[in-house]
Amino acid sequence: MPTPTGQMTVTLTRELEQFVRDKVREGAFATTSEYIRDLVRSRYLAEKDREARLRALDAALAEGIADAEAGRVVPLGEAFARIRAELGIDSESGNR
């Protein structure tokens, strides 16, 4: 685990403080600082993942727009027919 490089004071309600202390007492974490670091790290990684997924979505949208502007399009009915065929869905009833 990386060595902490900074310190921060966190103020919690009594209820939250007790919750953190209970988690440490249960043995999942050695100290309250370790527990708080784990919570912040989890949130940080989740946000980085979300940002990466949004960048990928933006890139896919830009690619789709560029395709449309270049005339690389498929009529909607044909596109849905292809999707239904790929999924094995009957075009009339919608059943597989």
C-alpha positions, -999 to 999 in steps of 0.1 A, spaced: 0 0 0 13 35 -8 26 56 21 2 84 29 16 118 19 -9 142 34 -32 145 63 -67 156 66 -92 161 94 -126 147 88 -156 157 110 -184 131 112 -217 129 130 -217 107 161 -237 81 142 -212 80 113 -182 80 137 -197 50 155 -203 33 122 -166 37 112 -154 26 147 -177 -5 145 -162 -14 111 -127 -12 125 -137 -32 156 -152 -59 133 -116 -64 120 -121 -55 84 -96 -26 89 -68 -19 113 -75 18 118 -102 43 112 -78 61 88 -75 28 68 -113 25 65 -117 61 54 -89 58 29 -106 27 15 -139 45 11 -122 75 -7 -102 52 -29 -133 32 -39 -151 64 -48 -121 78 -67 -117 46 -88 -155 45 -95 -154 81 -108 -123 74 -129 -141 44 -144 -172 65 -151 -151 92 -168 -135 66 -190 -168 52 -200 -181 86 -208 -151 93 -230 -157 60 -248 -193 69 -253 -184 104 -266 -159 88 -291 -186 63 -303 -211 91 -308 -185 112 -327 -178 82 -349 -215 77 -356 -220 113 -364 -190 113 -388 -205 82 -405 -238 98 -409 -223 130 -423 -202 109 -447 -234 91 -459 -226 58 -443 -261 52 -431 -287 23 -432 -324 30 -434 -341 25 -400 -363 -4 -411 -333 -23 -425 -313 -16 -393 -340 -30 -371 -345 -60 -394 -307 -68 -391 -309 -65 -353 -340 -88 -351 -323 -113 -374 -291 -112 -353 -311 -117 -321 -333 -144 -337 -365 -124 -332 -395 -129 -355 -401 -96 -372 -439 -100 -371 -446 -111 -335 -414 -100 -318 -410 -136 -304 -378 -156 -305 
